[in-house]
Amino acid sequence: MGARTGKEYIEGLKAAKNNVWIHGERVEDVTTHPALKNVVQSMSKLMDMQHEKPDKMLYTSPTSGDQVGLSFIAPKTKEDLVKRSGMFTEWARHTGGMMGRTPDYLNTSVMAFGTAEKFFAEADPMFGENVRNYYDYCRENDVTLTHTLIHPQVNRSKMQHEQKDPGISAHIVEKNKDGIVVNGARLLATQGGITDEIVVFPSTLNKASTNDDPYAMAFAIPNNTKGLKFVSRESFDVGRNQWDHPLSSRFEESDAIVIFDNVLVPWDRVFVAGSSDICNRTYVETNAMVHMTHQVIAKNTAKTEFVLGVILSMIDAIGIERFQHVKEKASEVMVILETMRSHLFRAEQNASTDKYGNMTPDFAPLNAARNWYPKVYQRMVEIVRILGASGLMGTPTQDDFTSEEIGEFVHRYTQGGQIDGYEKVQLFRLAWDLSLSSFGGRQALYEYYFFGDPIRMSNVYYDVYNKDPYKEMVKSFLDRVKPTTAQNVNV
């Protein structure tokens, strides 16, 4: 089959009839529902882009010979990595980096798992075969994925088996000849209702003990599997046009609680079944984290480009470039952008082949970037708010401009120093949707917790960082100090 078109993606969603709920009601068709139809169209456009730019976004499948998505590639050279990140960037620039779960993100993890079949086979050779087959299946059929890896937020001070109701978190309740039966809930499936399948992965940060083995699992199933339900939060796409809500009307991905109501997962879709040891080691030993972070840093670099573009456009629009504090704040974002580019470049140029034969980016710069960006993104949107000031509130709608009675006044009284009123308000509505709307607020929260709690991440970063060379450097320096006569005197 190979890479799908947008039309094929939409037809697949219509046929699947995923079990999605919003506002207490079952969604009959996610492709037409007001909360989801616009992001479905955005996803459809991403699929079409693969065919519009095949030299940048597709490659030849090693098994079928079909043209498949480049994000699925098992990279063998540094050139493969650079080309793959170029593909990441194509999609990210199209969305301004505002879609955090474009298909390329999970495609990289499926590739890493699929090529690390020996790791999953440690528990059972069947699991290694399963994960390899699933990678091939996703690549050849251009399967779009959501995923979930977080337990419900009940009592964070306790492990899952210690909870007052240990049945809340999704867990294995039965193993039979057909597969495993899973019951409970998981968080937080972004694009849960508008993708083909869900992959259930271990947490990237939270480690489990053997007491939590029933919760330690990894598998993949279609989103229309019996007993699987997606309970979506309230949509931040409020049904306005793209002029009034330029981001939320296109890229509101939706997030969902995933409920497993005694869901049967066939054995051929199971990768881990009750092994905390395997789950705790998964991301590090398969290098999935490295490849996923490669996509994220490429996406966030494009997102920073977009935010910088908004800031510079606002500066021009209202003529505030001459103020020193304005240049200082814009320069902050410029430095962030160049730093992100440097991290990405170093990761690719210092790449090496891992034990599975994959050319794998240097994780050190990627890890630094993923620890840093959640914090600096908050500063970037703060700068948008500071420079936009009251202009972010003085934003009439498109209907005000077209009104016969007040349109003339709105055009005149909203103009900027270098731009007419219609163009200025359109720009400032974009800045508002980026920094102040419910969509913008979700973006800030999303980036802050993208890989987990930043405080916990920084602690892990500290613990694993190779500190010895730097302490040794200081010790060596102090050892070079020549003793004074007094220091030579024996006391």
C-alpha positions in Angstrom: 0.0 0.0 0.0 2.7 2.5 1.0 2.1 6.1 2.0 -1.5 7.1 2.1 -3.2 10.2 0.8 -5.4 12.4 2.9 -8.5 11.0 1.2 -7.4 7.5 2.2 -6.8 8.6 5.8 -10.2 10.1 6.1 -11.9 7.1 4.5 -10.1 4.9 7.0 -11.5 6.9 10.0 -15.0 6.8 8.6 -14.9 3.1 8.2 -13.3 2.5 11.6 -16.0 4.3 13.7 -13.7 4.6 16.7 -15.4 4.7 20.1 -14.9 8.4 20.9 -16.9 10.5 23.4 -17.1 14.2 23.8 -19.4 16.1 26.2 -21.0 12.9 27.3 -22.1 11.9 23.7 -20.7 9.2 21.4 -19.2 10.7 18.2 -20.8 9.2 15.2 -18.2 10.4 12.7 -14.9 12.0 13.8 -14.3 13.4 10.3 -17.4 15.6 10.6 -17.8 16.3 14.3 -17.3 20.1 15.1 -14.6 19.3 17.7 -12.5 17.1 15.4 -13.2 17.8 11.8 -10.7 20.7 11.4 -7.8 18.8 12.8 -8.8 15.8 10.7 -8.4 18.1 7.7 -5.0 19.2 8.9 -3.9 15.6 9.3 -5.2 14.9 5.8 -3.1 17.7 4.4 0.0 16.2 6.1 -0.7 12.9 4.4 -1.0 14.6 1.1 2.2 16.5 1.6 4.1 13.2 1.4 3.0 12.8 -2.2 3.5 16.5 -3.0 7.1 16.3 -1.8 8.1 12.7 -2.3 11.8 13.5 -2.6 11.7 15.0 0.9 9.1 12.8 2.6 9.2 9.3 1.1 11.7 6.5 0.7 11.6 3.0 -0.9 10.4 0.3 1.5 13.1 -2.4 2.1 10.5 -5.2 1.8 7.7 -4.2 -0.6 9.5 -1.6 -2.8 6.6 0.8 -2.3 7.1 4.4 -1.4 6.6 4.8 2.3 6.9 7.6 4.9 10.4 8.7 5.6 9.7 8.9 9.3 9.6 5.1 9.3 13.2 4.7 8.0 15.7 2.7 10.0 18.6 5.1 9.4 21.9 3.6 8.4 23.9 6.7 7.7 24.2 10.3 8.9 22.7 11.3 5.6 19.6 9.2 6.5 19.3 11.1 9.8 19.6 14.5 8.1 17.1 13.6 5.5 14.7 12.3 8.2 14.9 15.4 10.2 14.3 17.4 7.0 11.1 15.4 6.7 10.2 16.2 10.3 10.7 19.8 9.6 8.5 19.9 6.5 5.5 18.8 8.6 6.4 21.0 11.6 6.8 24.1 9.5 3.4 23.5 7.9 1.8 23.5 11.4 4.1 26.1 13.0 5.1 23.3 15.3 1.6 23.5 16.9 0.8 19.8 16.3 2.9 17.8 18.8 1.7 14.4 17.7 2.0 14.4 14.0 2.5 10.8 12.9 6.3 11.1 12.5 6.7 11.2 16.3 5.5 7.7 17.0 6.7 6.3 13.7 10.3 6.8 15.0 9.5 4.8 18.2 7.8 2.0 16.3 10.9 1.8 14.1 13.2 1.7 17.2 11.2 -1.0 18.8 10.8 -3.0 15.7 14.5 -3.1 15.0 15.3 -4.0 18.6 13.3 -7.2 18.4 16.1 -9.1 20.3 15.4 -6.9 23.4 11.7 -7.8 23.5 12.5 -11.4 22.8 14.2 -11.6 26.2 10.9 -12.4 27.8 9.6 -14.5 25.0 10.8 -14.9 21.3 7.2 -14.3 20.3 7.3 -10.7 21.6 10.4 -10.0 19.5 8.7 -11.3 16.4 5.5 -9.4 17.2 7.2 -6.0 17.5 9.2 -6.5 14.3 6.0 -7.5 12.4 4.2 -4.5 13.8 6.9 -2.1 12.6 6.6 -3.6 9.1 2.8 -3.4 9.2 2.8 0.3 10.3 5.4 1.3 7.7 3.7 -0.6 4.8 0.2 0.7 5.6 1.1 4.2 6.8 -0.8 3.6 10.1 -1.4 6.7 12.2 -0.9 6.2 15.9 -1.8 7.6 19.2 -0.2 6.4 22.4 -0.6 6.3 26.2 2.0 5.8 28.9 0.7 7.6 32.0 -1.3 6.1 34.8 -4.4 8.1 36.0 -3.5 10.9 38.4 -4.9 9.5 41.6 -2.2 9.4 44.4 1.2 10.1 43.0 2.9 9.2 46.3 2.0 5.5 45.9 2.7 2.8 43.3 -0.2 1.4 41.3 -0.6 -1.7 43.4 -0.7 0.5 46.6 -3.6 2.7 45.4 -6.9 2.7 47.3 -8.4 1.3 44.2 -5.6 -0.6 42.4 -8.0 -1.4 39.5 -8.1 2.2 38.2 -4.8 2.0 36.2 -4.9 -0.2 33.1 -3.6 -3.6 34.0 -3.6 -7.2 32.9 -6.5 -9.1 34.5 -6.2 -12.3 32.5 -3.9 -14.2 30.1 -5.6 -16.8 28.0 -5.0 -18.7 24.8 -6.2 -15.7 22.7 -4.2 -13.0 24.4 -4.2 -10.7 27.4 -7.3 -9.0 28.8 -6.7 -5.4 29.9 -9.0 -3.4 32.2 -8.6 0.2 33.7 -7.6 3.5 32.3 -4.5 5.3 30.9 -3.7 9.0 30.2 -3.4 10.9 27.9 -4.0 10.0 24.3 -3.4 13.0 22.1 -5.3 12.5 18.8 -7.0 9.5 20.3 -10.1 9.7 18.2 -8.5 10.6 14.9 -5.8 8.0 14.5 -6.0 4.4 13.4 -4.4 2.6 16.3 -3.1 3.0 19.8 0.2 1.8 21.2 0.4 1.3 25.0 3.9 1.9 26.1 5.7 2.0 29.5 6.4 5.3 31.1 9.6 7.1 30.0 10.4 8.3 33.5 8.4 6.3 36.2 10.0 3.0 37.1 8.0 0.1 38.4 8.8 -2.7 40.8 7.8 -6.4 40.4 4.7 -5.7 42.5 3.5 -3.6 39.6 4.0 -6.3 37.0 0.3 -6.5 36.1 0.6 -2.8 35.0 3.8 -3.5 33.0 2.8 -4.0 29.4 3.2 -2.9 25.9 0.9 -3.6 23.0 -0.9 -2.1 20.0 -4.5 -2.4 18.9 -6.9 -0.7 16.4 -8.8 2.2 17.9 -12.1 0.5 17.2 -11.3 -2.6 19.3 -14.2 -3.8 21.4 -14.2 -2.3 24.9 -11.8 0.5 24.0 -13.1 4.0 24.7 -11.7 7.5 24.2 -13.1 10.2 26.5 -12.0 13.5 25.0 -11.7 16.7 26.9 -13.6 19.8 25.9 -12.4 21.0 22.5 -10.5 24.3 22.2 -11.7 24.6 18.6 -14.7 26.8 19.3 -16.1 26.6 15.8 -14.9 30.0 14.6 -13.2 30.6 11.2 -9.5 30.4 10.6 -9.2 34.2 10.5 -10.5 34.6 14.0 -8.8 31.5 15.5 -5.9 30.8 13.1 -4.3 28.0 15.3 -7.1 26.4 17.3 -9.3 26.1 14.2 -6.6 24.0 12.4 -4.5 22.3 15.0 -6.5 21.4 18.0 -5.4 17.8 18.4 -7.6 16.8 21.3 -6.5 14.7 24.3 -8.4 11.8 25.7 -8.6 9.5 28.7 -8.3 6.0 27.4 -10.6 3.4 29.0 -10.0 -0.3 28.6 -13.2 -2.2 29.4 -11.9 -5.8 29.5 -10.2 -5.3 26.2 -8.8 -8.4 24.6 -5.3 -7.8 23.1 -4.4 -10.7 20.7 -1.1 -12.3 21.4 0.4 -11.2 18.0 -0.1 -7.6 19.1 1.6 -8.0 22.6 5.2 -6.8 23.1 5.5 -6.9 26.9 3.1 -8.8 29.2 3.7 -8.3 32.9 7.5 -7.6 33.1 8.5 -4.4 35.0 12.1 -5.2 34.2 11.6 -5.1 30.5 9.4 -2.0 30.8 11.9 -0.1 32.9 14.7 -0.8 30.3 12.7 -0.3 27.1 13.4 3.3 26.1 17.1 3.2 27.0 18.0 -0.2 25.6 16.0 0.2 22.3 17.2 3.8 21.7 13.5 4.7 21.1 13.9 7.8 23.3 16.8 9.0 21.2 14.9 8.7 17.9 11.7 10.2 19.4 13.7 13.1 20.8 15.3 13.7 17.4 11.8 14.3 16.0 10.8 16.5 18.9 13.9 18.8 18.7 13.3 19.2 14.9 9.7 20.0 15.6 10.6 22.5 18.4 13.2 24.2 16.2 10.5 24.8 13.6 8.1 25.9 16.4 10.7 28.4 17.6 11.1 29.7 14.1 7.3 30.3 14.0 7.2 32.1 17.3 10.1 34.3 16.3 8.3 35.1 13.1 5.2 36.2 15.0 7.3 38.4 17.3 9.2 40.1 14.5 6.0 40.6 12.6 4.4 42.3 15.6 7.5 44.5 16.1 7.2 45.7 12.4 3.5 46.1 12.6 3.4 48.6 15.4 6.9 50.2 15.0 8.5 49.2 18.3 11.9 48.1 16.9 13.7 51.2 18.2 13.1 50.3 21.8 16.0 48.6 23.5 13.9 46.2 25.6 12.1 45.1 22.5 15.3 44.1 20.7 16.5 42.5 23.9 13.4 40.3 24.1 13.4 39.4 20.4 17.1 38.5 20.7 16.3 36.1 23.5 14.2 34.1 21.1 16.8 34.3 18.4 19.3 32.8 20.8 16.9 30.0 21.6 16.4 29.3 17.9 20.2 29.2 17.2 20.8 27.0 20.3 18.1 24.5 19.2 19.6 24.4 15.7 23.1 23.7 17.2 21.7 20.9 19.4 20.1 19.3 16.4 23.2 19.7 14.2 25.5 18.2 16.8 23.2 15.3 17.5 23.2 14.4 13.8 26.9 15.0 13.1 28.0 13.0 16.2 25.7 10.1 15.4 26.9 6.5 15.6 25.6 3.1 14.8 24.0 1.3 17.7 23.9 -2.5 18.3 20.8 -2.9 16.2 22.5 -1.4 13.2 20.7 1.9 13.3 22.5 5.2 12.9 21.5 6.9 16.1 21.8 10.6 17.0 24.1 11.7 19.8 21.7 11.8 22.8 23.7 14.3 24.8 22.6 17.5 22.9 19.1 16.1 22.4 18.8 15.4 26.1 20.0 18.9 26.9 17.5 20.4 24.5 14.5 18.4 25.8 15.4 19.4 29.4 15.7 23.1 28.4 12.9 23.7 25.9 10.0 23.1 28.3 11.2 26.1 30.3 12.2 28.5 27.5 9.0 28.0 25.6 7.1 29.6 28.6 9.4 32.6 28.2 8.8 32.8 24.4 5.1 33.0 24.8 5.5 35.5 27.7 7.5 37.7 25.3 4.6 37.5 22.8 2.3 38.7 25.5 4.6 41.5 26.7 5.2 42.9 23.2 1.6 42.4 22.1 0.3 44.2 25.2 -3.2 45.7 24.7 -3.0 44.8 21.0 -3.8 41.2 22.0 -7.1 42.4 23.5 -8.0 45.0 20.8 -8.8 42.3 18.3 -12.2 42.6 16.5 -13.4 39.7 14.5 -13.5 39.3 10.8 -17.2 40.0 10.9 -16.5 43.5 12.4 -14.3 44.3 9.4 -17.0 43.3 6.9 -19.8 45.0 8.7 -21.5 47.8 6.6 -22.1 49.9 9.7 -18.9 49.7 11.6 -16.4 48.2 9.2 -15.0 51.5 8.0 -14.3 52.5 11.6 -12.7 49.2 12.6 -10.4 49.4 9.6 -9.3 52.9 10.5 -8.9 52.6 14.2 -7.0 49.3 14.3 -4.3 50.1 11.8 -0.6 49.8 12.7 2.4 51.9 11.9 3.4 49.7 9.0 0.2 47.7 8.3 -3.5 48.3 7.7 -6.1 47.4 10.3 -7.3 44.2 8.7 -3.8 42.8 8.4 -2.7 44.0 11.9 -5.7 42.4 13.7 -5.2 39.2 11.8 -1.6 39.1 13.0 -2.5 39.9 16.5 -5.3 37.3 16.6 -2.6 34.8 15.6 -0.4 36.1 18.5 -3.4 35.8 20.9 -4.2 32.3 19.8 -0.5 31.4 20.4 -0.1 33.0 23.8 -3.5 33.7 25.5 -6.3 31.5 24.2 -7.3 28.2 25.7 -5.4 26.6 22.8 -2.3 28.7 23.6 -2.5 27.7 27.3 -2.7 24.1 26.3 0.4 24.5 24.1 2.3 25.9 27.1 1.3 23.1 29.4 1.9 20.5 26.7 5.5 21.7 26.1 6.2 22.0 29.8 5.2 18.4 30.5 6.1 16.9 27.0 8.6 14.3 28.4 7.3 14.4 32.0 7.8 16.5 35.1 10.7 18.9 34.3 11.9 18.7 37.9 12.1 15.0 37.8 13.7 15.1 34.4 16.4 17.5 35.6 17.1 15.2 38.5 17.5 12.2 36.2 19.7 14.4 33.9 21.9 15.2 36.9 22.1 11.6 38.1 23.2 10.2 34.7 25.4 13.1 33.6 29.1 12.1 33.5 30.4 14.5 36.2 33.8 12.9 36.8 35.8 14.7 34.0 34.9 18.1 35.3 35.7 17.3 38.9 38.9 15.8 37.7 39.7 19.0 35.8 39.4 21.0 38.9 41.5 18.5 41.0 44.2 18.5 38.3 44.3 22.3 38.3 44.6 22.5 42.1 47.3 19.8 42.0 49.4 22.0 39.6 49.6 24.8 42.2 53.2 25.0 43.5 53.4 24.8 47.2 54.8 27.8 49.1 57.7 27.5 51.5 55.3 27.6 54.4 53.3 24.7 52.9 56.5 22.7 52.7 57.2 23.0 56.4 56.4 19.9 58.4 54.1 20.6 61.3 
